[in-house]
Amino acid sequence: MQIAQQLRKTNIAEYLLYMWQVEDIIRAFDCSLSRIRREYIERFDYTDEQKEDEADWFGNLIRMMNSEGCREKGHLQINKVTLQMLQELHTQLLGSTKFPFYSAEYYKVLPYIVELRNHGASKDENEIETCFNSLYGVMMLRLQKKEITPNTQHAIQEISTLIGMLNDYYLKDKEEPLQFE
């Protein structure tokens, strides 16, 4: 919970990837709060109060996953809304002549997005979701210590740059709304 709160303020992209990982952690423990308390939260060097806060947070997320029908797969509505906000900002940035560096980076990444969609990414997801899914997938491969090809590493580096720029614009927009025209 503390990590999520901090990331939400400082890096919305990392926040979203972290929350997707939390969803998977909850699924790994069969959406059981007692198991998460015993087998996950207890592993951290938290005070008793912090452990209770974490358990409450996980409990709320479990309830949301149950009520939103994403126990097995999919994402919580709060995460979908965050992703949608980023997609909307992406569209605004591309539609404006005031952000040429963002547009240039997007056009560098576009061939990778097209390739990802041709190799199994859902045709229904938007471009930013495709980028996040690829970042998350590579993150999971790294955690499993699986090989990542040089081509994939290069694609992920470019995608990371685009998402990093999007994150920076998101934070700037939160401080003082961006002027698109």
N, C-alpha and C positions, 0 to 999 in steps of 0.2 A: 504494500500500500504506500509506504513512504517513498519507495523508488518510483512508483507510478505517479505520485503527486509531484515529485521533483521533475521527472521527465516531461510531464504535461506542461510545466511552466518553461522548461529550457530547451526541449527538443521533441517536437510533436511527432516526428518520424520515428525516433527511437521509442517514444511512448507507445505508438501504435504497434510496433514490432514486439515490444515488451508485453503489451496486453494480449496479443495473439499467443505469445508464449505462455502467459498465465492461463489462458483458455485451455491450452494443451496440457498444462500441468494439472488443472482441475480434472480434465478428462482422464489423464493417466492415473489419477486416484479415484476413478469411477464416480466423480461428483460427490464424494463422501467427505464431509467436513471433519468428521472424527479422524479419518485417515490423514487428511491434510494437516490437521493439528499435530497428530502423533508422529507422522513420518516426514513431514516437510517443515512446518513452522518450528518444531522443537530443535531442528538442526541448526538454527540460527542463534546467534548470541544476542537475544532480545531480552528486555526486561519483561516481567510478567504483564505489565500494562501494554507493552508493544505486542506481545504475543496475543493478547485479547483483541487488540485493534486489528491485527492481521487476520485473526480468526473471524471477526465480524465482517471484515472486508471480503474475505473468501466466501463466507456464508452468503453475503449479499450477491456476489457474482454467481454462485451456484444457483440461488433462487432465480436470478435473471436468466441464466442459461436454461433452466428447467422451463420457465414460463415462456421463453422465446423460442423454444424448440431447437436449441443448438447444443444439446448434451453430447451428441455424437460428432457433429461437424458444423461448420459455419461460424459466424462471428456474432457477438453481442451487438445489439442495436447501438449502444454507445460507441462502439468501435466502427460500425458502419457509418454513423454520422460523422465521425472524425475523418474517415476516409473520403466521404462525400464532400466535406468542407475543403479538403486538400484538392480534390478533383475540380471543384468549382474555382478555387484560386488558380490552379494550373490553367484552366480554360481562360480565365481573365488575363493572366500573364501573357498567354499566347495571343490573345486578341488585341493586345495593346502594343503600340510601337515604342513604348517607354522602357521595355525590358528586352533589348536585343540579345543580351548575353544568355538569358534564360531560353529564349527561342533558339539560339544557336546550339545550346546544349541539348535541347529537346530534339532537334533534327539530327544530332549525333547519336542519340539514343533510339530514335524511331526505328531504325532497322532491327535493333535487338528486340524491341517490343513486337514488331511484326513477326520476327523469327520465333519468339516465345509463343505467340498466338498460333503459329503454324505447327508448333510441336506440343500441343496439348493444353495451352492456356485457354480458358473459357473465352469464347468469342463475345459473350455477354458482359464480361467485366470491362471496366474502363481502363484507360492506359495507366493511370496511376496505380490502380489495383494490380495490374499486371506487374508493374515495377515492384510493388511491395511484396507480392507473392514470390517473385524471383529472389528478392533480398532475403525473405524469410526461408525460402527453400534452401538457399546456399548457407544460411546461418545454421539450419538443421543438419545439413551435410557436414559442416565443420564440427558441430557438436558430436556427430557420430564418427568423426575422424575419417570421413570418406574423401576420396580424391576429387578434386575440382579441376577440370581441364583449364589450360591457359586461355582458351577462347571464352569459357564461362567466366573466368576471373576478370578478363578484360571487359566483358559485357557488364558484369556486376560493378566494376569500378566506374564505368560511365553512368550506369543507372544510379549508383550511390551519389555521384556528383550532381545529377539532376535532382534527386530527392533532397540532397543537402541544400541546394539552391532554393527549392520549394519550401523547405523548412525555414530557411533564413527569411524568405519573403513572408511566410506565415507569421513569424515572430515580429517582423517589422510592422506588418499589418495590424497586429494586436496592440503594439505600442502606439502607433499613429496610422490610421487607415491610409493604405496606398492609393495614389491617384493614378487611375489607369488611362485616362485621356484628359 
